[in-house]
Amino acid sequence: MTRNEIKNVILEIIEDIDEEADFDSLEADKPLRDQLDLDSMDFLDIVMELRKRYKLQIPEEEYPELSTLNSCVNYLEPKLKDF
């Protein structure tokens, strides 16, 4: 999976969680939770959806790796390289 495909997957998952999410002004290096007004349950939904779709086990101590769009892509790229 390419970096761009991973980015699109993350945005798709977020849109499924929050249909009103506004990606127009999204900055890839700023925390997603702050920009999209995601709460902790929304964040867990993202992690669970990644688990469901790709059988990824993301340990809780690694959740900070998913804070920005860029950090999500950086973290997930080696894990999704074979998809």
Distance bins in CASP14 RR format, pairs under 12 A and 6 or more apart:
PFRMAT RR
TARGET T0000
AUTHOR 0000-0000-0000
RMODE 2
METHOD distances of the structure
MODEL  1
1 7 0 0 0 0 0 1 0 0 0 0 0
1 8 0 0 0 0 1 0 0 0 0 0 0
1 9 1 0 0 1 0 0 0 0 0 0 0
1 10 0 0 0 0 0 1 0 0 0 0 0
1 50 0 0 0 0 0 1 0 0 0 0 0
1 53 0 0 0 0 0 1 0 0 0 0 0
1 54 0 0 0 0 1 0 0 0 0 0 0
1 56 0 0 0 0 0 1 0 0 0 0 0
1 73 0 0 0 0 1 0 0 0 0 0 0
1 76 0 0 0 0 1 0 0 0 0 0 0
1 77 1 0 0 1 0 0 0 0 0 0 0
1 78 0 0 0 0 0 1 0 0 0 0 0
1 79 0 0 0 0 1 0 0 0 0 0 0
1 80 1 0 1 0 0 0 0 0 0 0 0
1 81 1 0 0 1 0 0 0 0 0 0 0
1 82 0 0 0 0 1 0 0 0 0 0 0
1 83 1 0 1 0 0 0 0 0 0 0 0
2 8 0 0 0 0 1 0 0 0 0 0 0
2 9 0 0 0 0 0 1 0 0 0 0 0
2 73 0 0 0 0 1 0 0 0 0 0 0
2 76 0 0 0 0 0 1 0 0 0 0 0
2 77 0 0 0 0 1 0 0 0 0 0 0
2 80 0 0 0 0 1 0 0 0 0 0 0
2 81 0 0 0 0 1 0 0 0 0 0 0
2 83 0 0 0 0 0 1 0 0 0 0 0
3 9 0 0 0 0 0 1 0 0 0 0 0
3 10 0 0 0 0 0 1 0 0 0 0 0
3 28 0 0 0 0 0 1 0 0 0 0 0
3 69 0 0 0 0 0 1 0 0 0 0 0
3 70 0 0 0 0 1 0 0 0 0 0 0
3 72 0 0 0 0 0 1 0 0 0 0 0
3 73 1 0 1 0 0 0 0 0 0 0 0
3 74 0 0 0 0 1 0 0 0 0 0 0
3 75 0 0 0 0 0 1 0 0 0 0 0
3 76 0 0 0 0 1 0 0 0 0 0 0
3 77 1 0 0 1 0 0 0 0 0 0 0
3 78 0 0 0 0 0 1 0 0 0 0 0
3 80 0 0 0 0 1 0 0 0 0 0 0
3 81 0 0 0 0 0 1 0 0 0 0 0
4 10 0 0 0 0 0 1 0 0 0 0 0
4 11 0 0 0 0 0 1 0 0 0 0 0
4 28 0 0 0 0 0 1 0 0 0 0 0
4 69 0 0 0 0 0 1 0 0 0 0 0
4 73 0 0 0 0 1 0 0 0 0 0 0
4 77 0 0 0 0 0 1 0 0 0 0 0
5 11 0 0 0 0 0 1 0 0 0 0 0
5 12 0 0 0 0 0 1 0 0 0 0 0
5 54 0 0 0 0 0 1 0 0 0 0 0
5 73 0 0 0 0 1 0 0 0 0 0 0
5 76 0 0 0 0 0 1 0 0 0 0 0
5 77 0 0 0 0 1 0 0 0 0 0 0
5 80 0 0 0 0 1 0 0 0 0 0 0
5 81 0 0 0 0 0 1 0 0 0 0 0
5 83 0 0 0 0 1 0 0 0 0 0 0
6 12 0 0 0 0 0 1 0 0 0 0 0
6 13 0 0 0 0 0 1 0 0 0 0 0
6 28 0 0 0 0 0 1 0 0 0 0 0
6 50 0 0 0 0 0 1 0 0 0 0 0
6 53 0 0 0 0 0 1 0 0 0 0 0
6 54 0 0 0 0 0 1 0 0 0 0 0
6 56 0 0 0 0 0 1 0 0 0 0 0
6 66 0 0 0 0 0 1 0 0 0 0 0
6 69 0 0 0 0 1 0 0 0 0 0 0
6 70 0 0 0 0 0 1 0 0 0 0 0
6 71 0 0 0 0 0 1 0 0 0 0 0
6 72 1 0 0 1 0 0 0 0 0 0 0
6 73 1 0 1 0 0 0 0 0 0 0 0
6 74 0 0 0 0 1 0 0 0 0 0 0
6 75 0 0 0 0 1 0 0 0 0 0 0
6 76 1 0 1 0 0 0 0 0 0 0 0
6 77 1 0 0 1 0 0 0 0 0 0 0
6 78 0 0 0 0 0 1 0 0 0 0 0
6 79 0 0 0 0 1 0 0 0 0 0 0
6 80 1 0 1 0 0 0 0 0 0 0 0
6 81 0 0 0 0 1 0 0 0 0 0 0
6 83 0 0 0 0 1 0 0 0 0 0 0
7 13 0 0 0 0 0 1 0 0 0 0 0
7 14 0 0 0 0 0 1 0 0 0 0 0
7 23 0 0 0 0 0 1 0 0 0 0 0
7 26 0 0 0 0 0 1 0 0 0 0 0
7 28 0 0 0 0 1 0 0 0 0 0 0
7 32 0 0 0 0 0 1 0 0 0 0 0
7 68 0 0 0 0 0 1 0 0 0 0 0
7 69 1 0 0 1 0 0 0 0 0 0 0
7 70 0 0 0 0 1 0 0 0 0 0 0
7 71 0 0 0 0 0 1 0 0 0 0 0
7 72 1 0 0 1 0 0 0 0 0 0 0
7 73 1 0 1 0 0 0 0 0 0 0 0
7 74 0 0 0 0 0 1 0 0 0 0 0
7 76 0 0 0 0 1 0 0 0 0 0 0
7 77 0 0 0 0 0 1 0 0 0 0 0
7 80 0 0 0 0 0 1 0 0 0 0 0
8 14 0 0 0 0 0 1 0 0 0 0 0
8 15 0 0 0 0 0 1 0 0 0 0 0
8 23 0 0 0 0 0 1 0 0 0 0 0
8 69 0 0 0 0 0 1 0 0 0 0 0
8 72 0 0 0 0 0 1 0 0 0 0 0
8 73 0 0 0 0 0 1 0 0 0 0 0
8 76 0 0 0 0 0 1 0 0 0 0 0
8 80 0 0 0 0 0 1 0 0 0 0 0
9 15 0 0 0 0 0 1 0 0 0 0 0
9 16 0 0 0 0 0 1 0 0 0 0 0
9 46 0 0 0 0 0 1 0 0 0 0 0
9 49 0 0 0 0 1 0 0 0 0 0 0
9 50 0 0 0 0 1 0 0 0 0 0 0
9 53 1 0 0 1 0 0 0 0 0 0 0
9 54 0 0 0 0 1 0 0 0 0 0 0
9 56 0 0 0 0 0 1 0 0 0 0 0
9 69 0 0 0 0 0 1 0 0 0 0 0
9 72 0 0 0 0 1 0 0 0 0 0 0
9 73 0 0 0 0 1 0 0 0 0 0 0
9 76 0 0 0 0 1 0 0 0 0 0 0
9 77 0 0 0 0 0 1 0 0 0 0 0
9 79 0 0 0 0 0 1 0 0 0 0 0
9 80 0 0 0 0 1 0 0 0 0 0 0
9 83 0 0 0 0 1 0 0 0 0 0 0
10 16 0 0 0 0 0 1 0 0 0 0 0
10 17 0 0 0 0 0 1 0 0 0 0 0
10 21 0 0 0 0 0 1 0 0 0 0 0
10 23 0 0 0 0 0 1 0 0 0 0 0
10 26 0 0 0 0 0 1 0 0 0 0 0
10 28 0 0 0 0 0 1 0 0 0 0 0
10 32 0 0 0 0 1 0 0 0 0 0 0
10 36 0 0 0 0 0 1 0 0 0 0 0
10 38 0 0 0 0 0 1 0 0 0 0 0
10 43 0 0 0 0 0 1 0 0 0 0 0
10 46 1 0 0 1 0 0 0 0 0 0 0
10 47 0 0 0 0 0 1 0 0 0 0 0
10 49 0 0 0 0 1 0 0 0 0 0 0
10 50 0 0 0 0 1 0 0 0 0 0 0
10 53 0 0 0 0 0 1 0 0 0 0 0
10 54 0 0 0 0 0 1 0 0 0 0 0
10 66 0 0 0 0 1 0 0 0 0 0 0
10 67 0 0 0 0 0 1 0 0 0 0 0
10 68 0 0 0 0 0 1 0 0 0 0 0
10 69 1 0 0 1 0 0 0 0 0 0 0
10 70 0 0 0 0 0 1 0 0 0 0 0
10 71 0 0 0 0 0 1 0 0 0 0 0
10 72 1 0 1 0 0 0 0 0 0 0 0
10 73 1 0 0 1 0 0 0 0 0 0 0
10 74 0 0 0 0 0 1 0 0 0 0 0
10 75 0 0 0 0 0 1 0 0 0 0 0
10 76 1 0 0 1 0 0 0 0 0 0 0
10 77 0 0 0 0 0 1 0 0 0 0 0
10 80 0 0 0 0 0 1 0 0 0 0 0
11 17 0 0 0 0 0 1 0 0 0 0 0
11 18 0 0 0 0 0 1 0 0 0 0 0
11 21 0 0 0 0 1 0 0 0 0 0 0
11 22 0 0 0 0 0 1 0 0 0 0 0
11 23 1 0 0 1 0 0 0 0 0 0 0
11 24 0 0 0 0 0 1 0 0 0 0 0
11 26 0 0 0 0 1 0 0 0 0 0 0
11 28 0 0 0 0 0 1 0 0 0 0 0
11 32 0 0 0 0 1 0 0 0 0 0 0
11 35 0 0 0 0 0 1 0 0 0 0 0
11 36 0 0 0 0 1 0 0 0 0 0 0
11 46 0 0 0 0 0 1 0 0 0 0 0
11 69 1 0 0 1 0 0 0 0 0 0 0
11 72 0 0 0 0 1 0 0 0 0 0 0
11 73 0 0 0 0 0 1 0 0 0 0 0
12 18 0 0 0 0 0 1 0 0 0 0 0
12 19 0 0 0 0 0 1 0 0 0 0 0
12 21 0 0 0 0 0 1 0 0 0 0 0
12 23 0 0 0 0 0 1 0 0 0 0 0
12 46 0 0 0 0 0 1 0 0 0 0 0
12 49 0 0 0 0 1 0 0 0 0 0 0
12 50 0 0 0 0 0 1 0 0 0 0 0
12 53 0 0 0 0 1 0 0 0 0 0 0
13 21 0 0 0 0 0 1 0 0 0 0 0
13 32 0 0 0 0 0 1 0 0 0 0 0
13 36 0 0 0 0 0 1 0 0 0 0 0
13 38 0 0 0 0 0 1 0 0 0 0 0
13 42 0 0 0 0 1 0 0 0 0 0 0
13 43 0 0 0 0 0 1 0 0 0 0 0
13 44 0 0 0 0 0 1 0 0 0 0 0
13 45 1 0 0 1 0 0 0 0 0 0 0
13 46 1 0 1 0 0 0 0 0 0 0 0
13 47 0 0 0 0 1 0 0 0 0 0 0
13 48 0 0 0 0 1 0 0 0 0 0 0
13 49 1 0 1 0 0 0 0 0 0 0 0
13 50 1 0 0 1 0 0 0 0 0 0 0
13 51 0 0 0 0 0 1 0 0 0 0 0
13 52 0 0 0 0 1 0 0 0 0 0 0
13 53 0 0 0 0 1 0 0 0 0 0 0
13 54 0 0 0 0 0 1 0 0 0 0 0
13 56 0 0 0 0 0 1 0 0 0 0 0
13 66 0 0 0 0 0 1 0 0 0 0 0
13 69 0 0 0 0 0 1 0 0 0 0 0
13 72 0 0 0 0 1 0 0 0 0 0 0
13 76 0 0 0 0 0 1 0 0 0 0 0
14 20 0 0 0 0 0 1 0 0 0 0 0
14 21 1 0 1 0 0 0 0 0 0 0 0
14 22 0 0 0 0 0 1 0 0 0 0 0
14 23 0 0 0 0 1 0 0 0 0 0 0
14 26 0 0 0 0 1 0 0 0 0 0 0
14 32 1 0 0 1 0 0 0 0 0 0 0
14 33 0 0 0 0 0 1 0 0 0 0 0
14 35 0 0 0 0 0 1 0 0 0 0 0
14 36 1 0 0 1 0 0 0 0 0 0 0
14 37 0 0 0 0 0 1 0 0 0 0 0
14 38 1 0 0 1 0 0 0 0 0 0 0
14 42 1 0 0 1 0 0 0 0 0 0 0
14 43 0 0 0 0 1 0 0 0 0 0 0
14 45 0 0 0 0 1 0 0 0 0 0 0
14 46 1 0 0 1 0 0 0 0 0 0 0
14 49 0 0 0 0 1 0 0 0 0 0 0
14 50 0 0 0 0 0 1 0 0 0 0 0
14 66 0 0 0 0 0 1 0 0 0 0 0
14 69 0 0 0 0 1 0 0 0 0 0 0
14 72 0 0 0 0 1 0 0 0 0 0 0
15 21 1 0 1 0 0 0 0 0 0 0 0
15 22 0 0 0 0 0 1 0 0 0 0 0
15 23 1 0 0 1 0 0 0 0 0 0 0
15 26 0 0 0 0 0 1 0 0 0 0 0
15 36 0 0 0 0 1 0 0 0 0 0 0
15 38 0 0 0 0 0 1 0 0 0 0 0
15 42 0 0 0 0 0 1 0 0 0 0 0
15 45 0 0 0 0 0 1 0 0 0 0 0
15 46 0 0 0 0 0 1 0 0 0 0 0
15 49 0 0 0 0 0 1 0 0 0 0 0
16 42 0 0 0 0 0 1 0 0 0 0 0
16 45 0 0 0 0 1 0 0 0 0 0 0
16 46 0 0 0 0 1 0 0 0 0 0 0
16 48 0 0 0 0 0 1 0 0 0 0 0
16 49 1 0 0 1 0 0 0 0 0 0 0
16 50 0 0 0 0 0 1 0 0 0 0 0
16 52 0 0 0 0 0 1 0 0 0 0 0
16 53 0 0 0 0 0 1 0 0 0 0 0
17 32 0 0 0 0 0 1 0 0 0 0 0
17 33 0 0 0 0 0 1 0 0 0 0 0
17 36 0 0 0 0 1 0 0 0 0 0 0
17 37 0 0 0 0 0 1 0 0 0 0 0
17 38 1 0 0 1 0 0 0 0 0 0 0
17 39 0 0 0 0 0 1 0 0 0 0 0
17 41 0 0 0 0 1 0 0 0 0 0 0
17 42 1 0 1 0 0 0 0 0 0 0 0
17 43 0 0 0 0 1 0 0 0 0 0 0
17 44 0 0 0 0 0 1 0 0 0 0 0
17 45 1 0 1 0 0 0 0 0 0 0 0
17 46 1 0 0 1 0 0 0 0 0 0 0
17 47 0 0 0 0 0 1 0 0 0 0 0
17 48 0 0 0 0 0 1 0 0 0 0 0
17 49 1 0 0 1 0 0 0 0 0 0 0
18 32 0 0 0 0 0 1 0 0 0 0 0
18 33 0 0 0 0 0 1 0 0 0 0 0
18 35 0 0 0 0 0 1 0 0 0 0 0
18 36 1 0 0 1 0 0 0 0 0 0 0
18 37 1 0 0 1 0 0 0 0 0 0 0
18 38 1 0 0 1 0 0 0 0 0 0 0
18 39 0 0 0 0 1 0 0 0 0 0 0
18 41 0 0 0 0 0 1 0 0 0 0 0
18 42 1 0 0 1 0 0 0 0 0 0 0
18 43 0 0 0 0 0 1 0 0 0 0 0
18 45 0 0 0 0 1 0 0 0 0 0 0
18 46 0 0 0 0 0 1 0 0 0 0 0
19 36 0 0 0 0 0 1 0 0 0 0 0
20 36 0 0 0 0 1 0 0 0 0 0 0
20 37 0 0 0 0 1 0 0 0 0 0 0
20 38 0 0 0 0 0 1 0 0 0 0 0
21 32 0 0 0 0 1 0 0 0 0 0 0
21 33 0 0 0 0 0 1 0 0 0 0 0
21 35 0 0 0 0 1 0 0 0 0 0 0
21 36 1 0 1 0 0 0 0 0 0 0 0
21 37 0 0 0 0 1 0 0 0 0 0 0
21 38 0 0 0 0 1 0 0 0 0 0 0
21 42 0 0 0 0 1 0 0 0 0 0 0
21 46 0 0 0 0 0 1 0 0 0 0 0
22 35 0 0 0 0 1 0 0 0 0 0 0
22 36 1 0 0 1 0 0 0 0 0 0 0
22 37 0 0 0 0 1 0 0 0 0 0 0
23 32 0 0 0 0 0 1 0 0 0 0 0
23 35 0 0 0 0 1 0 0 0 0 0 0
23 36 0 0 0 0 1 0 0 0 0 0 0
23 69 0 0 0 0 1 0 0 0 0 0 0
24 35 0 0 0 0 0 1 0 0 0 0 0
24 36 0 0 0 0 0 1 0 0 0 0 0
25 35 1 0 0 1 0 0 0 0 0 0 0
25 36 0 0 0 0 0 1 0 0 0 0 0
26 32 1 0 0 1 0 0 0 0 0 0 0
26 34 0 0 0 0 0 1 0 0 0 0 0
26 35 1 0 1 0 0 0 0 0 0 0 0
26 36 1 0 0 1 0 0 0 0 0 0 0
26 38 0 0 0 0 0 1 0 0 0 0 0
26 68 0 0 0 0 1 0 0 0 0 0 0
26 69 1 0 0 1 0 0 0 0 0 0 0
26 70 0 0 0 0 0 1 0 0 0 0 0
26 72 0 0 0 0 0 1 0 0 0 0 0
27 34 0 0 0 0 1 0 0 0 0 0 0
27 35 1 0 0 1 0 0 0 0 0 0 0
27 36 0 0 0 0 0 1 0 0 0 0 0
27 68 0 0 0 0 1 0 0 0 0 0 0
27 69 0 0 0 0 1 0 0 0 0 0 0
27 70 0 0 0 0 1 0 0 0 0 0 0
28 35 0 0 0 0 1 0 0 0 0 0 0
28 67 0 0 0 0 0 1 0 0 0 0 0
28 68 1 0 0 1 0 0 0 0 0 0 0
28 69 1 0 1 0 0 0 0 0 0 0 0
28 70 1 0 1 0 0 0 0 0 0 0 0
28 71 0 0 0 0 1 0 0 0 0 0 0
28 72 0 0 0 0 1 0 0 0 0 0 0
28 73 0 0 0 0 1 0 0 0 0 0 0
28 74 0 0 0 0 0 1 0 0 0 0 0
29 35 0 0 0 0 0 1 0 0 0 0 0
29 67 0 0 0 0 1 0 0 0 0 0 0
29 68 1 0 1 0 0 0 0 0 0 0 0
29 69 1 0 0 1 0 0 0 0 0 0 0
29 70 1 0 1 0 0 0 0 0 0 0 0
29 71 0 0 0 0 1 0 0 0 0 0 0
29 72 0 0 0 0 0 1 0 0 0 0 0
29 73 0 0 0 0 0 1 0 0 0 0 0
29 74 0 0 0 0 0 1 0 0 0 0 0
30 36 0 0 0 0 0 1 0 0 0 0 0
30 67 0 0 0 0 1 0 0 0 0 0 0
30 68 1 0 0 1 0 0 0 0 0 0 0
30 69 0 0 0 0 1 0 0 0 0 0 0
30 70 0 0 0 0 1 0 0 0 0 0 0
30 71 0 0 0 0 0 1 0 0 0 0 0
31 37 0 0 0 0 0 1 0 0 0 0 0
31 38 0 0 0 0 1 0 0 0 0 0 0
31 43 0 0 0 0 0 1 0 0 0 0 0
31 63 0 0 0 0 0 1 0 0 0 0 0
31 64 0 0 0 0 1 0 0 0 0 0 0
31 66 0 0 0 0 1 0 0 0 0 0 0
31 67 1 0 1 0 0 0 0 0 0 0 0
31 68 1 0 1 0 0 0 0 0 0 0 0
31 69 0 0 0 0 1 0 0 0 0 0 0
31 70 0 0 0 0 0 1 0 0 0 0 0
31 71 0 0 0 0 1 0 0 0 0 0 0
31 72 0 0 0 0 0 1 0 0 0 0 0
32 38 1 0 0 1 0 0 0 0 0 0 0
32 39 0 0 0 0 0 1 0 0 0 0 0
32 42 0 0 0 0 1 0 0 0 0 0 0
32 43 0 0 0 0 1 0 0 0 0 0 0
32 46 0 0 0 0 1 0 0 0 0 0 0
32 63 0 0 0 0 0 1 0 0 0 0 0
32 64 0 0 0 0 0 1 0 0 0 0 0
32 66 1 0 0 1 0 0 0 0 0 0 0
32 67 1 0 0 1 0 0 0 0 0 0 0
32 68 1 0 0 1 0 0 0 0 0 0 0
32 69 1 0 0 1 0 0 0 0 0 0 0
32 70 0 0 0 0 0 1 0 0 0 0 0
32 71 0 0 0 0 1 0 0 0 0 0 0
32 72 1 0 0 1 0 0 0 0 0 0 0
32 73 0 0 0 0 0 1 0 0 0 0 0
33 39 1 0 0 1 0 0 0 0 0 0 0
33 40 0 0 0 0 1 0 0 0 0 0 0
33 41 0 0 0 0 0 1 0 0 0 0 0
33 42 1 0 0 1 0 0 0 0 0 0 0
33 43 1 0 0 1 0 0 0 0 0 0 0
33 44 0 0 0 0 0 1 0 0 0 0 0
33 46 0 0 0 0 0 1 0 0 0 0 0
33 63 0 0 0 0 0 1 0 0 0 0 0
33 64 0 0 0 0 0 1 0 0 0 0 0
33 66 0 0 0 0 1 0 0 0 0 0 0
33 67 1 0 0 1 0 0 0 0 0 0 0
33 68 0 0 0 0 1 0 0 0 0 0 0
33 69 0 0 0 0 0 1 0 0 0 0 0
33 72 0 0 0 0 0 1 0 0 0 0 0
34 43 0 0 0 0 0 1 0 0 0 0 0
34 67 0 0 0 0 1 0 0 0 0 0 0
34 68 0 0 0 0 1 0 0 0 0 0 0
35 67 0 0 0 0 0 1 0 0 0 0 0
35 68 0 0 0 0 1 0 0 0 0 0 0
35 69 0 0 0 0 1 0 0 0 0 0 0
36 42 0 0 0 0 1 0 0 0 0 0 0
36 43 0 0 0 0 0 1 0 0 0 0 0
36 46 0 0 0 0 0 1 0 0 0 0 0
36 67 0 0 0 0 0 1 0 0 0 0 0
36 68 0 0 0 0 0 1 0 0 0 0 0
36 69 0 0 0 0 1 0 0 0 0 0 0
37 43 0 0 0 0 0 1 0 0 0 0 0
38 44 0 0 0 0 1 0 0 0 0 0 0
38 45 0 0 0 0 1 0 0 0 0 0 0
38 46 1 0 0 1 0 0 0 0 0 0 0
38 47 0 0 0 0 0 1 0 0 0 0 0
38 66 0 0 0 0 0 1 0 0 0 0 0
38 67 0 0 0 0 0 1 0 0 0 0 0
39 45 0 0 0 0 1 0 0 0 0 0 0
39 46 0 0 0 0 0 1 0 0 0 0 0
40 46 0 0 0 0 0 1 0 0 0 0 0
40 47 0 0 0 0 0 1 0 0 0 0 0
40 60 0 0 0 0 0 1 0 0 0 0 0
40 63 0 0 0 0 1 0 0 0 0 0 0
41 47 0 0 0 0 0 1 0 0 0 0 0
41 48 0 0 0 0 0 1 0 0 0 0 0
42 48 0 0 0 0 0 1 0 0 0 0 0
42 49 0 0 0 0 0 1 0 0 0 0 0
42 66 0 0 0 0 0 1 0 0 0 0 0
43 49 0 0 0 0 0 1 0 0 0 0 0
43 50 0 0 0 0 0 1 0 0 0 0 0
43 58 0 0 0 0 0 1 0 0 0 0 0
43 60 0 0 0 0 0 1 0 0 0 0 0
43 63 1 0 0 1 0 0 0 0 0 0 0
43 64 0 0 0 0 0 1 0 0 0 0 0
43 66 1 0 0 1 0 0 0 0 0 0 0
43 67 0 0 0 0 1 0 0 0 0 0 0
43 72 0 0 0 0 0 1 0 0 0 0 0
44 50 0 0 0 0 0 1 0 0 0 0 0
44 51 0 0 0 0 0 1 0 0 0 0 0
44 58 0 0 0 0 0 1 0 0 0 0 0
44 60 0 0 0 0 1 0 0 0 0 0 0
44 63 0 0 0 0 1 0 0 0 0 0 0
44 66 0 0 0 0 0 1 0 0 0 0 0
45 51 0 0 0 0 0 1 0 0 0 0 0
45 52 0 0 0 0 0 1 0 0 0 0 0
46 52 0 0 0 0 0 1 0 0 0 0 0
46 53 0 0 0 0 0 1 0 0 0 0 0
46 56 0 0 0 0 0 1 0 0 0 0 0
46 58 0 0 0 0 1 0 0 0 0 0 0
46 63 0 0 0 0 1 0 0 0 0 0 0
46 66 1 0 0 1 0 0 0 0 0 0 0
46 67 0 0 0 0 0 1 0 0 0 0 0
46 69 0 0 0 0 0 1 0 0 0 0 0
46 72 0 0 0 0 1 0 0 0 0 0 0
46 76 0 0 0 0 0 1 0 0 0 0 0
47 53 0 0 0 0 0 1 0 0 0 0 0
47 54 0 0 0 0 0 1 0 0 0 0 0
47 56 0 0 0 0 1 0 0 0 0 0 0
47 57 0 0 0 0 1 0 0 0 0 0 0
47 58 1 0 1 0 0 0 0 0 0 0 0
47 59 0 0 0 0 0 1 0 0 0 0 0
47 60 0 0 0 0 1 0 0 0 0 0 0
47 62 0 0 0 0 1 0 0 0 0 0 0
47 63 1 0 0 1 0 0 0 0 0 0 0
47 65 0 0 0 0 0 1 0 0 0 0 0
47 66 1 0 0 1 0 0 0 0 0 0 0
47 72 0 0 0 0 0 1 0 0 0 0 0
47 75 0 0 0 0 0 1 0 0 0 0 0
47 76 0 0 0 0 0 1 0 0 0 0 0
48 54 0 0 0 0 0 1 0 0 0 0 0
48 55 0 0 0 0 0 1 0 0 0 0 0
48 56 0 0 0 0 0 1 0 0 0 0 0
48 57 0 0 0 0 0 1 0 0 0 0 0
48 58 0 0 0 0 1 0 0 0 0 0 0
49 55 0 0 0 0 0 1 0 0 0 0 0
49 56 0 0 0 0 1 0 0 0 0 0 0
49 58 0 0 0 0 0 1 0 0 0 0 0
49 66 0 0 0 0 0 1 0 0 0 0 0
50 56 1 0 1 0 0 0 0 0 0 0 0
50 57 0 0 0 0 1 0 0 0 0 0 0
50 58 1 0 0 1 0 0 0 0 0 0 0
50 62 0 0 0 0 0 1 0 0 0 0 0
50 63 0 0 0 0 0 1 0 0 0 0 0
50 65 0 0 0 0 0 1 0 0 0 0 0
50 66 0 0 0 0 1 0 0 0 0 0 0
50 72 0 0 0 0 1 0 0 0 0 0 0
50 75 0 0 0 0 0 1 0 0 0 0 0
50 76 1 0 0 1 0 0 0 0 0 0 0
50 79 0 0 0 0 1 0 0 0 0 0 0
50 80 0 0 0 0 1 0 0 0 0 0 0
50 83 0 0 0 0 0 1 0 0 0 0 0
51 57 1 0 0 1 0 0 0 0 0 0 0
51 58 1 0 0 1 0 0 0 0 0 0 0
51 59 0 0 0 0 0 1 0 0 0 0 0
51 79 0 0 0 0 0 1 0 0 0 0 0
52 58 0 0 0 0 0 1 0 0 0 0 0
53 76 0 0 0 0 0 1 0 0 0 0 0
53 79 0 0 0 0 0 1 0 0 0 0 0
53 80 0 0 0 0 1 0 0 0 0 0 0
53 83 0 0 0 0 1 0 0 0 0 0 0
54 76 0 0 0 0 1 0 0 0 0 0 0
54 79 1 0 0 1 0 0 0 0 0 0 0
54 80 1 0 0 1 0 0 0 0 0 0 0
54 81 0 0 0 0 0 1 0 0 0 0 0
54 82 0 0 0 0 1 0 0 0 0 0 0
54 83 1 0 0 1 0 0 0 0 0 0 0
55 79 0 0 0 0 1 0 0 0 0 0 0
55 80 0 0 0 0 0 1 0 0 0 0 0
55 82 0 0 0 0 0 1 0 0 0 0 0
55 83 0 0 0 0 1 0 0 0 0 0 0
56 62 0 0 0 0 0 1 0 0 0 0 0
56 65 0 0 0 0 0 1 0 0 0 0 0
56 66 0 0 0 0 0 1 0 0 0 0 0
56 72 0 0 0 0 0 1 0 0 0 0 0
56 75 0 0 0 0 1 0 0 0 0 0 0
56 76 1 0 0 1 0 0 0 0 0 0 0
56 78 0 0 0 0 0 1 0 0 0 0 0
56 79 1 0 1 0 0 0 0 0 0 0 0
56 80 1 0 0 1 0 0 0 0 0 0 0
56 82 0 0 0 0 0 1 0 0 0 0 0
56 83 0 0 0 0 1 0 0 0 0 0 0
57 79 0 0 0 0 1 0 0 0 0 0 0
58 64 0 0 0 0 0 1 0 0 0 0 0
58 65 0 0 0 0 1 0 0 0 0 0 0
58 66 1 0 0 1 0 0 0 0 0 0 0
58 72 0 0 0 0 0 1 0 0 0 0 0
58 75 0 0 0 0 1 0 0 0 0 0 0
58 76 0 0 0 0 1 0 0 0 0 0 0
58 79 0 0 0 0 1 0 0 0 0 0 0
58 80 0 0 0 0 0 1 0 0 0 0 0
59 65 0 0 0 0 1 0 0 0 0 0 0
59 66 0 0 0 0 0 1 0 0 0 0 0
59 75 0 0 0 0 0 1 0 0 0 0 0
60 66 0 0 0 0 0 1 0 0 0 0 0
62 71 0 0 0 0 0 1 0 0 0 0 0
62 72 0 0 0 0 0 1 0 0 0 0 0
62 74 0 0 0 0 0 1 0 0 0 0 0
62 75 1 0 0 1 0 0 0 0 0 0 0
62 76 0 0 0 0 0 1 0 0 0 0 0
62 79 0 0 0 0 0 1 0 0 0 0 0
63 71 0 0 0 0 0 1 0 0 0 0 0
63 72 0 0 0 0 0 1 0 0 0 0 0
63 75 0 0 0 0 1 0 0 0 0 0 0
64 71 0 0 0 0 1 0 0 0 0 0 0
64 72 0 0 0 0 0 1 0 0 0 0 0
64 75 0 0 0 0 1 0 0 0 0 0 0
65 71 1 0 1 0 0 0 0 0 0 0 0
65 72 1 0 0 1 0 0 0 0 0 0 0
65 73 0 0 0 0 0 1 0 0 0 0 0
65 74 1 0 0 1 0 0 0 0 0 0 0
65 75 1 0 1 0 0 0 0 0 0 0 0
65 76 0 0 0 0 1 0 0 0 0 0 0
65 77 0 0 0 0 0 1 0 0 0 0 0
65 78 0 0 0 0 0 1 0 0 0 0 0
65 79 0 0 0 0 0 1 0 0 0 0 0
66 72 1 0 1 0 0 0 0 0 0 0 0
66 73 0 0 0 0 1 0 0 0 0 0 0
66 74 0 0 0 0 1 0 0 0 0 0 0
66 75 1 0 0 1 0 0 0 0 0 0 0
66 76 0 0 0 0 1 0 0 0 0 0 0
66 79 0 0 0 0 0 1 0 0 0 0 0
67 73 0 0 0 0 0 1 0 0 0 0 0
67 74 0 0 0 0 0 1 0 0 0 0 0
67 75 0 0 0 0 1 0 0 0 0 0 0
68 74 0 0 0 0 1 0 0 0 0 0 0
68 75 0 0 0 0 0 1 0 0 0 0 0
69 75 0 0 0 0 0 1 0 0 0 0 0
69 76 0 0 0 0 0 1 0 0 0 0 0
70 76 0 0 0 0 0 1 0 0 0 0 0
70 77 0 0 0 0 0 1 0 0 0 0 0
71 77 0 0 0 0 0 1 0 0 0 0 0
72 79 0 0 0 0 0 1 0 0 0 0 0
72 80 0 0 0 0 0 1 0 0 0 0 0
73 79 0 0 0 0 0 1 0 0 0 0 0
73 80 0 0 0 0 1 0 0 0 0 0 0
74 80 0 0 0 0 0 1 0 0 0 0 0
76 83 0 0 0 0 1 0 0 0 0 0 0
77 83 0 0 0 0 0 1 0 0 0 0 0
END
